[in-house]
Amino acid sequence: MTECLSPLVRPLGELSSTDLPIAGGKGANLGELLRAGFPVPDGFVVTTAGYDAFVAANDLDARLAAADSPDAVAALFRDATMPTEIADAVVDAYRRLGDGPVAVRSSATAEDLPGASFAGQQDTYLNITGADRVLDAIRRCWASLWNERAVAYRERAQHDASAALSIAVVVQRLVPAEVAGVMFTANPANGRCEQTVITAAWGLGEAVVGGLVEPDEYVVDRSLPEPIASRRIAEKKVMTVRTDGGSEQIATPASQASRATLSDAQVLELAALGERVQQHFGCPQDIEWTLASIHQPAPTARPSADRGLADGVFQLVQARPITALPEPIGDVPTDWPLPQPRDLYFRASIVEQLPDPLTPLFADLIRVAVPIGLNKLLAAFNPKLVGTGVDFPTINGYAYYEYSRAALGRMSGLTPVAILMLSRKDFVLDRWHDHALPDYRAAVAGWVDRYPAALPASELIGGVRDLLTAACIYYSNVQMVIPAAALSELTWTGLYNALLRRDGDPQASDFLLGFDSTPVRAEKSLHALGVWCRTVPGLADALDAAPAADVLTASPEGVDADDWAAFVTRLRDHLSEFGHTIYNLDFANPVPADDPTPVLEALKHAIAGRSADPEQRQRETTERRERLTRELLARLDPVRRTTAAGSLATAQLWAPIREDALAAMGLAWPTIRRLLRELGGRLTGAGAIARPDDVFWLTAADVDAASAALDAGTERLDDHSASVEQRRREWRGRQLASPPQYLPVSGWISWMDSMMPAHEGEQTGPVLKGTGGSGGRVTAPARVLAGPDDFAAFQPGEILVAPITTPAYTPLFALASGVVTDVGGVLSHGSIVAREYGIPAVLGTGSATKRIRTGDVITVDGAAGTVRLTGVDEPDEAPASPRVPTWAWVTAGTATAAVGVALMTRHRRHEPIRG
């Protein structure tokens, strides 16, 4: 059917992909395929000119705008008069097709586009026979341009409402399919372009396209010697069949429901056809296909095959670009092989700040730096312990402390020595505050003022090594602060609950709130900047309009230039002092100093008054703490008063020190990232990588070799782009895994589950269990944050759900109604800050970010340590994991586990930590 009928009706064979304005996306693509020789059922298109003529002839524009319901729209199209020239052209075209059953499908000008498919938003009618019924189906397709789901989709896709909106209708011979389905020439689940995914079910395709049946699924991987990578045969309970003048859903005959719909040969044939379609259009395709006959028993409701159709040949009834293909994702690990089968592996201590798989460069460098830092600490207790069976490898990309069994045995002997040394007055505080922190600052200062562009490439990567090693040496001292702080709080809590607390009295943690710490000072600084910004005319609007990356260099309109310069100065001062706070220790992640976007989003909330005043909150919390302390001590007898006063004073001393010590960990990160950006830029210029940030995805060996070549004057380097993309792909797959908290997961080591910072094993059912970090109960929508890129989306009143929270997350606590994390415990940052803000927190669930989706309404019970999910059925009761008693608390995964047993007494106050 190739003869041109009229401008209102065009044969499919005359159309091509350039005819989108007249044939819509579906019609233009099908015409293109038919002209190129692909197996497409013949047909014709009622063009957009036909729709426009119908609307004009019946004066529908104004009446459509006034219609207040889908029924009203349908009535307008049903009752309107079909112009004679349209009706005649359609009837003539239908007769040329043979007067047989046809499929009538909408083809809007805003669908099947590279940026938005609009799939399923307009209507389709199958097995339509007779000219009058065809004309009626065309009317209903036109009306579907204005149905609720199509209008809502255009709004979500931000379709230009001012653009002319029209619709064409495709009429094709109906393929009497025994099998039909959808084929994606790239895998929409994992983004892999070498994989084709085919879904198939019995009968016509509407059951598959409409989501009415669970179809068979076949995955063809063109990179494999045996290309059919997987096949899943579903129980296909329903199927779409033809009826007199239409179609309906019926139960699939029992003999067919669980049978495979396609043979391996047919799967490969169909995948090859899809690959040719992709090559023709030049991009991955979403294809609807049919198969007319496959020598399988069919239900009696199916009519016999129509004449003129190729028996047993695949035919294509739709093709459109895949519009939402994710970045390629590697295989998700299920096995966790041990580098050394007899050693023990733990995810604790510094690993709590590494929730994701490590990038290759960081993994290589941190593996060397962590043992150096640990050995520095061990040398202070017993030089013979240095270098004894400790490593920091990755398993499936995730960091683990590795200990030989002999090393653990030797370290257990450290306990008596540690007790003696740590019992000395101010040992931990002096070592951290007067030695480790100044030494770390000095190491950073040695690189801060060096101009990266003037340094040789080898010196750039050498500086990164030096700074990362300095950070790990510093952290080894933080590892003494953490158990000291933990012990002081646990001791106070145990004493208070056992001997001092009465019914109705406040919690032990209420006596430890209201102190200054680096995260609190950062929040107060930012809030003060927000208050100042409110006094500057036009500044809030200018800040909203300016891209975050340009704020420090922009000269926006609508605000006085001097006022903007003063704002930039104040913002730089804030970032200079607090811009080193980290979201994730892996240096591939930005810090506020080099990407202030999350800080600016928090600032906007402060300017708008959506976040509470931290000064007022701290003042009220401090007054309450002091009142509670006075009242408690006043009612105690002298013996208990002396004991309580000493224990409480020690706990109050250490309460802010832990946060200060952790916040300083990132002091080197702005400089490290500056050095690596310079190196990445040089490698990009020399052709080694595609963009500067790809430097994080090189191995240390790659970087060392490339740096040496650059320093030797080599202008063009080996291209690592393919390796970088492969490593990114592997990382994305690994990120979807839930790493065991310890390995091997068997034997006596499984008793350590209760001591680890995350719940071990997959949790099912409607309740996630974790550690209650801050009391209270709240029900609200969840906001899942993968990292700082998601901060801008956070809305006041939402529950913050994240892998971890670090001091950089603190501004969000002022907006959140609750906190849930995968990793953390009662003494982690999330717990401590949540208590300061008076919001419930449940930490260490192990899988919250995988089980919860943004927008889910969840209930966080901080006292019970549970998170209740909505819409999830109760699972069968599983046997409880063995739990260790609370007295067995240790910091697993570090050689300093034993240092927390020393009583901290008579310690002096320390000065605030400055960046």
N, C-alpha and C positions, 0 to 999 in steps of 0.2 A: 504494500500500500504506500505508494510514493507520490501519487499525483496531488498537487496542492489543491485543497478544497476551497478555502477562503481564508481571509485574515483571522477569522474567528475560530477556525478549526484547522489544525495542521497535522499531517501524518508524522508519526514518530521518526520515520526514516529520513525526514527532511531536516530534523533538528540536530543541534550540536550543543556543546557546553557553553558556547557563546550566546545561546538563546535564552539565558536565564530570565531576562525581563519579560519575555512573552510566554515561556513554557514553565516557569518556576524551576526550582532546583531538581526535583525528581524527574520532570519531563525532559529537561535539558540533558541530564546525565544519562537517562535511558536512550534518548535519541543519539547521543554521542556513542554509546556502546553499540547500538544497532548499526550505525553507519560504519563502525570499525570492524564489524563482522562478528561480534559476540552474540551468543545465543540469548536473545531477548524476545519475548512474545510481541508480535506486531500489534499496533494500535494507533491511536491518534490522541491529540491534545486539544482540549478546549482552552484556548489561549487566554491570557489575562485581558486581552481586548474583549473577549466574550463576557468575562465577569464585569468589566468596566461598562460595557454596553448594557448589560442587564441592570446594573445598579443605576445607571443614568436614566434608562427608560422608565424605571419605577420610582425615581427620585428617592433612593434609599439612603443617601449619605447622611442627611439630617435626621432621618428616622432611626438609623442605626445608632447615631450618637445619643439619641434620646431613649433608646431601648434600655430597660432596667433589669432584664433577666435573660438567660439563654433561651427560655421558652418564647419570649417576645421576639428575639432575633430570629428563631426558627420560624415563627409565624410570619414574619415579614418576608422571608424568602419563599415560604410555602404558598403564600397568598398572592405574591407578585406575578405579573404576567410575563411569560417567557417570550421574548421577541421572536417573530417568525423567522428572521434570518438566522438566528442562533439555532432554533429548533430544527430547521430544514438542514442546516449544515451538519448537525449532530446525527440526525437520522440517516442522512446520506453516508456519512463516514461509518456509522454502525453497520449499515447494510453491506458496505464494501468489506467489512470484516467477516461477513457471513451470517449475521443475525444470531450468532451463538452466545453462550454465556461469557460475560466479561467481568473484569475487575475494574472498579471505578475508584481512583485514588486522588486525593488532594495533592497539589503541587504548588505550594506558596512561594512567592519570590524571596521570602526571608528564611527558607529552609534549605537543608542539605548544603550549607555553605561551609567553607573551611573553618570559620570561627564559631559557628553554632549550627547544630544539625536540625534543631526543632523537631527531632524525631518523635512521632506519635502524637503531635499536638493537633493535627487536623485529622479528618475522618477518611476511612476506607470502607468500601462496600464490595463484597465478593459474590460471584455467581449471579450476576444481574442479567436477566434475559428479557428482551422486548424493548422497543424504542421508548415507550412511555416510562418504563422503570429506569432506563438509563438516564433519561432527562430528569426524573425525580432524584436519582442518586447524585447527579451533577448539582442540583439545587442544594442538597444537603451538604455536599462538600464545600460549596461556596459559603454556606452558613457557618461551617466549622471554623472558618477564619476568625470568627468572633466568639467562639466558645470560651468558657472560663479558663480552661487549662492553656489554650493558645495565647490568650491575652496575658495571663500570669507569666507564662514562659518568656514572652517578649519583654515583659517588665524586668524579670530576673536577668535576662541576657542583655539588658540595657539597649534594646533595639531602638533606633532613632524613631520616635513617635511622629516626627514631622515628615519622615520619608514616606513617599507614596507606597501604600500597602495594597497588594493585589494578590490574586490567586488564580492558578490554572488548574485544570483537572485532566488527569491521565486516564484514558480508557484503553485497556489491553485485553486481548483474548485471555480467558482464564485458563491457567494451567491446572488440569485435574490432578493435583499433586497427591501422591501417596506419602511422600515425605517432603518436608520443607523446613527451613530454618534460617539462621543468620550466620554469616562468616565475617570474622574480623581478620584482615591480613596482617595486622600487628596485634600483639596480645594486650588488650585494654587493662588487664589486671596488673601486669608487671612492666608494660612499656616495651617489651622486647620485639624488635622489628623482624627478627628471624623466625618468629613463631606465628602461625595462623591458628585461630581458634574457631572451631565449627560447632554450632549447636544445631540439633536436629530433633524433630518429633514427627509422629504420624499425622497425616492429613494436611490440610491447608495451613499456611504459615501464621494465621492470626493467633493461634494458641501460643506460639513461641514469642511472636512480636509483642503480644499483649500481656505476656507474663502469666498466662493462665496454666501453664504446664511446666514441670521441671524437665528440661530436655536432656537428651544425651549430649555429651561434650567430648570433642576430639581436639587434641592439640598436636599440630604438626610443626616440628622444629627443623627448619631447612639446614641447620648447621650440624645435624646429627647423621651418622651413617644409617641408622634406622630412624627415619624421620617422624614416625608417629610416636611422640613422646609420652602421651597418656591418652587413655580413653575411659570415660565414666559413663556407664549405661544406667540411666535413671528408670524409675518406675513411672511411666508416662500415663497418668491416670485419665487424662482427657485428651480429646483431639477435635479439631475443627473439620467438619464435613459439609458438603453441599446439600442443600435442601431445595425444594421447589421455589426458585426465585430468590435464593439467599444462602445463608450458611448458619450453622449452629454448633454448639459444643455438645459432644456426647461422651459417654464413658468409653475409654479405649477397651476393646475386647481383651479379656484376660490372657488370651494366647499371644497377644502382641505387646502388652504393656511393658514387660521387662526385657523384650528382645532388642537387640541392636538395630538401629535404623539404617546404618550404612556399613558396608563391608570396608575392609582396609583399602582395597583398590579404589572404591568410590571416594573414600576420604582423601586419598592422594590425588585423584583426578580433580576433585572439587578444589583442593588447595592450590593445585597448579593453575586452574582457571582463575582463582582469586589473585594469584601472583601476577598473571597477565593483565588483569584489570588494574592492579596497583601500578604496574609499569606504564600502562597507558595513561593513567591520570597523574602519575608522578608523585603520589603520596599514599599512605595506608588508607584502606577503604573498609567501610561498613556495608556489607552486601547482603541483601535478602535473595534467597535462591529457592528453587523448587526442583523436584524430581518426579516425573510423571508416572513412572512404573518401575518397580524393582523386584518383581516376581515374589512378592510376599502376600499372604492372605490379607484381604481388605475387608472392612466391615460392610455388611449388606447395605448400609445407608449411603455408601459411596456410589454415585452413578458410574456407568462405564466411561472409558476414556473418550474424549471428543475427537472428532476427525481432524486431520491436518496437523496434529502435534507429534513431535518426535518422541517415540516411546523410549524411556530409559535414558533420556538425555537431560543433563542439568540445564536449567534456564535461569536467567537473572531477572528479577523483577524490581530491583532497586539497588543503587550504589551511591554512596555519599562519603565524603572524607570523614575519617575518625577525628573528632574535634577535641577530645579531652584525653589524649594519650599521655600517661605519666612518663617521667624519666625512667629509663630501663632499670629494672630491679633484678638483682641476682637471686640465686636460690637462698631460701631461708634455712639456716643450719638447723639440723635436728640432732646431729652427733657432736659431742664435745671431746675430741681426742686430747689426751694428756701429752704434753711434750716429753715429760719424764714420768712413765707410768707409776713409779713408786713414790713420787712426791705428792704433796698436798697443795691445793690451790684455793685462794680465798679472794672474794670481792668485798673488801672492807677498807676502812681508813681513807687514804687519798682516793681510792677507787670510787667512793661515794660521790665524788665530784667529776666522775667520768662515766656517766650513765649510758653513753652511746659507744658504738665501736670507735676505735681510734683511727684517725687518719694516718697514712703510712709514715710520713716524716715524724710526726709526734710520737708514734709508737716506737720507732727506732731510737729516737733520742731519749725519750723518757725511760726506756728500758735500761739504759746506761746510767741515767741520772739518779733514779730512785735508789738503787743499791749503794751509790756513792753517799747519798744523804743518810741512809740507814746506817751505813758503816761508820760515818762520822759520829752518830749518836752512840753506837755500840762501843766505840773506842773510849768514850768517857766512862763507861762502866767496867769494861774488860777488853783490852786490846786483842786478846786471843779470840774473841768472837768475830772480829772483822773478817769479811769475805767468806763466811761459812754457809754455803748452800742456800743463798737467798737470790731470787731473780724476780723480774717483773715482765713476764712475757704476755703475749696476747693469745687467746684461744677464740677462733672465729672473729677476730678483731677486737674482742673485749679484753680489758686489762685484768690481770690477776697477780696477786702476790703468790710466788712459788717458794715453798720451803721443803727442803729435804727433811726426812724424819729425824736424821741426826742433828740437823740444825735446830729443829724445834726442841729436841732433848737438851741440847747445850743451852739454849736460851731460857729454858725453864729454870736452870740454875742461876739465872741472872736475878731472880726475885729477891733473895736476901740482900745482895749487894745494892739493888735498886732501893730497897726499903731504907737501908742505912744512909745512902747518899741523899735520897729525897726527903728524909726526915730532917736534914740540915735546914736551918732557917732560910727561907726564900730561895732555895736551890732552883726550883723550876722557874719562878718569876724572874730571878736574876739572869738565869741562863737564857731565857727567851727575850726579856725586855732589854737587858743591858748588853747582851752579846749577840744572840742570833739575829734579832731585828736590825740593830745597827750594821752588822756585817752584811746582811742582805741589802739594806739600803745603799751601802757603800758599793756593793757589786753593781747594783743598778745604776748608781750615779756615774760609775766609770764608763757607761755606754750611752747615757741619756744625751749628752752633749756632742757625741761624735756624729759627724755628718755621713749618713749611709752612702750617699752618692759618691763620696770620695774614697770609700773603702774597697779593697779588692774583694772579689766574690768569696774567696775562701775565708776571708776575715769576717764577712757577714755571717756565714754559717757557723764559724767559730764563735762569734759573739752570741749566737742563739744557744749554742751548747753551753757556754759559760754561764749565761743567765739562767738557763733551765736547771743546771746543776746547782747554782746558788739558791734557786727557789726550792729545790728538793732538800738541800741541806737545812734551809730555814724550816721546811715543813717537818723535818725530823724532830725539831724542837717543839713545833706545834703539837706533834704527837705526844709530847709530855704534858702540854697544857690541857689537851682534851680530856685525858683520863683524870687529871687533877681536878678540873672543873666538874667532870661527871661525878667523881667520888664525893666532892664536897656537897653537890646537890643531892645525891642519893643518900648520903649520910644524914643530911638535914631532913630530908623527906622521911626517911625511916624513923628517925628520932621523933619528929613531930607527930607522925601518924600513930606511933606506938605509945608515946608517953605524954604528949601535950595536947593533942587535938580532941575536942569535944564534939558532940552532935551539933551540926549547924555551923561549926567554925569554918573559916575559909580554907582553901587548899594550901598546901605547903609552898607551891610555886608562887602564890600571891605575895609572899614575903620577899621575892627575888625580882620583882618587876620595877620598872621606872628608872633604871640606871642608864647612863649614857653609854653608847657603844658606836662603833663606826657606822653600821647600817642606820642607827637612829640619827646620828649626826648628819649623815647624807640626806636622809629624808627631811630633816629640819632645814637643811641648807636649801634643798630644792623647793620646799614649800615657801620659805622666805623669799626666794626668787619669784615664785608665782604671785605672792602677795604684792611684791614690788611691781610686777608686770601689770597688775590690775590698774595701777595708777598712771600708766603710760597710754595716752590715746592712740588707738589704732594698732597697738602692738599685738594683741591677741589675734586679730584678723590677719595681720601680716604673717604671724607665726603659723597660722592654719594654712595659708596660701603657699608658703615657701617650702620647697622640698627639703626633707630633713638633711640630706647630704649637702645642701647649699646654705644652711642656716648660718654657719660661722663665717661665710664669705659673701653672703647675699647683701644687696642694697634694695630692700623691697619698697614699693610705693605704699602710701597711706600711713606712714609713720615717720616722724622726724628723724633725720639721719643721725643726729647726736644721741637721741634716745635709743635708736637701734644699736649704735656703737657701744653705748653703756650697757645695753642688754647683752651683747656679745661678750663684752669684758667680764660681766658677772657670770655668764654661762661658762666661759673658759676657766674662770677661777674655780667654779664648782667641779668641772671636769678634771682640772689639775689636781684637786684634792681627792676626788672620789671616782675618777674615771677609770681606775684600775680594777674595779670590782668585776669579778668574772661570772659568767653564766655557766661555763663548762671549762674545765682546765685545759682541754685540747686547744692549742693555740690557733687552730683553724677557725675557731669561733671568735667573733669580734668582741671587743670591750667598749664601754661607753666612750673612752678617750678617742677611739678612731671611728666609732659609729654611734653617735649620740641619739639615734632614733628612739630607742625605748625610753631614754631620759626625757626627751622632748614630749613624748606621749604622756608620761606621768606629769610633766610640767603643765601641759594643757588641762589636765584634770584639776591641778592645783589652781590654775588661773580661773577656771570656771567654777571653783568652789565645790567640786564633786568629791574631793578627798578631805578627810578630817584634818584639823590643825594638830600637828604632832606635838607642838609645844604645850598646848592645852592638855592633850591626852597624857603626856609625860608628867605634867604638873599634877594632874588629878591622880594618876597612878602612884606617883611618889608620895603625895599626901596620904593616900590610903595605906600604902605600905608602912609608912612611919607610924600612922595611927595604930595599925594592926600590931606592929612590933611593940609599941608602948603598952598596949592593952594586954598582950600576951605576957610580957616580962613582968608586968605589975601583978598578975594573978598567980605567979609561980612561987613556990617556996625557994629559999636561997640556993639549995643544991641544984634543983632543976633549972632555976634562972641562970646560974653560972654555966651549966652545961648547954642550955639552949642558946644563950648569948654567944658563946664561943663558936658553936656549930653554925649558927645563923650568920655571924660575922664572916666566917670563912666562905660560906656559900654565897653571900652577897658580894664578897670580894671577887670571886671567880665568875660570877654570873655574866658580867660584860667582857671579861678578859678573853673568854673563848671566842666570842664574835670578833673582837679586835684582832686576835691572832689569825683567824681564818681570813678576815677581810684583807689583811696585808699580803696574803699569799700571791695576789695578782700584781704586785708592784712592778714586776719585770715584764708583764704581758704587753703593755703598750709599746715598749721598746723592742721586744721580741718580734712583734707583728710589723713594726716599722722596718726592721732589718729584713724580714722575710718578704715584705712587699717590694723592697728595692731589689732583692735577689730575684723574685718572681718576675719583675719587670724586665730585668736583663735576660732571663731565660726565655721570656716571650719574644723579645727582640731578636734573639739568636735562633728562634724557631724550635726550641726544645719543648715548649708548651704553648697552648692556645691563648691562655690568659694568665695574668699574674697569680691569681688565687690557686691555680693548678699546682703551684709549688708545694702545697700541703699534701698533694697526692703522689708526690715522688718519694722514693725511699731515700734514706740517708746516703746509701751508696750512689744512687742516681745524682743527688745534689753534689756530693763530693767530687764525682767525676766531671760533672758539668761545670762546677766552679773552677776546678783546676784547668779545664779547657779554656774557659773564659779568661782566666788570668794569664794563660799562655798566648792569648791573642786570637784564639779560634773565633771566627765570625759566625759560622753556621754549625749548630749542634745537632746531634741525633734527635729526631722527633719522638717525644714520649707521649703524644696525644692519645694514641690507641691504648697504651697502658693506663693512662690517667682515667680514661672513660671506663675501662674495664674495672679498675679499682673503685671508682665511684659506684658502678653498678653493683659490685660485690658488697660495698658498704651499705647500700640501700636495702639489699636483702638481709644482711646481718642485723640491721637496725630493727627489723620486724621480729627478731628472735627475743626470747626471754632467757638471758644467761643464768645458769645455776649460780647460786651465791657461794658454793664451795664445790670442789671436785676432789675425788670421785664422790658421787651422790650415793653412797652405800656405806654400810658398816657403822662403826662408832662415830664417824665424822658427821653423820646425819643428826646426831644429838646437838650439833651446833646451830641448828636452824633458828632457835629462839634468840641466839646471840648475834645474828647477822642483821645488816641494815635493811633487808628487804625480805618479804615473805617468800619462802622457797616453794616452787611448784606452781602449777597453773591452778587458779581458783575458778570455779564455776558457780552457777547459781546467782541469785539476786543480791547476795551480801558479800562484799569484799572485806576481808579481815586484815587489819594492820595494827599499828601501835597508836594508841590514843596519845597525842602530843599536847593537846589543849582541849579543855572541857567545853561542853555546850553542844547544842543540836540545832541544825539548820537544814531546811529543804529549799533548794534553789537550782537554777540552771547551771550546768557545768560549762567551763571554758577550758579546753585542753590546749596547753601551751607546749609546743615542742622546743621552743627557745625564744630568744629576744625578737625574732621576726614576727612573732605572734602577739607581742605585747600591745600593739596598737589596737587590736580587736577587743581587748578586755574591757568589759563594761562593769560599772559599779553594781554590786550586789551579786555578781556571779561567784561560783565556787571555783577557785583556782586549782586546776589539775595539771600536774607536771611530773616529769621524771624525778627531778630533785628541785629544791630551791636553795639558792646561794644568796649572799648578801645583795647581789644585783637585783634580786626579785623583790626586795623590801618595799619599794614604792607601790607595788600591786597589793600588798597586804592592807594598805589603807583603803582600798576599793573593794576587796574581796569579802564575801560573807562566810567563807570557809576555805580550808586548804586540804588537798589530798595529793600524796606523792607515791611514786613507786619505791623510792629509796629514802631511808631516814628512820630516826627513832625518837624516843622521848627527849633526848638531849641534843637533837640535831637543830640546825638553823631554823627549819620550818616550825618546829615545836616552840622554840624559844620566842621567835618573833610573833607567832600566832597568839601566844599567851600575852605578850605585850599589847596586842591589838584587841584581845578579848574575843577572838573568833575560834570556832572549833577546828581541830586539825587531826587528821588521821594519816600517819606516815608509814612507809615501808610495806605497802600493799603488794608490791612486786609486779602488778599488772594493771594498775588503774588507767594508765594512758592507752592501753590496748583494749580495755573493756568498756571504757566510757567514751562517748562522742560529744563534741561541743553541742550544746542545746539540750542534752539529756537532763531531765530533772532528777536530782539525786538527793539523798538524805545523809548528811555527815553527822555521826554521833561520836564526838571526841572522847567522851567518858568511856563508852563501850569499845572504842577503837574499830568501828564498823562504818562501811559506806553501803547504803542500800540503793540498788539500781532499779529502775522502772522497767516493766515489760519483760522481765527475765523469770523463768520458771525455777522452782526449787529443785535442786539436783538430789540424786540419791545420797544418803549420808555416807561420807567416806570415813575410813578409820583415821583417828587423830594421829598427827605426827608426834613422835616423842619430844617432850619439851624439857629443857633443863631448868632447875630451880633458879630463882632470881639471884641468889647469892653467888651463882657461878658466872656472873656478868664479867666479861672480859672484852677487850678490844681485839677481836680476831683479825688476823691479817697484818699485824705490825709487830715488830720486835719489842715494842715498848708496852706490850699488854700489861706487864706486871707493875709498871710504875704507878698505877692508880691506887695502890694499896697504902701509900704513905699518907699520914694525916697532915693536912695543910693548916699550919697555925702561925699566928703572929706575922702575917704577910702585910707588906705595905701597899698602899694604893699606887697605881701606875698612871703615867701620863697618857692622854688620848693618842691613838695611832693616827698619824698624819701621812697622807700619800706622798 
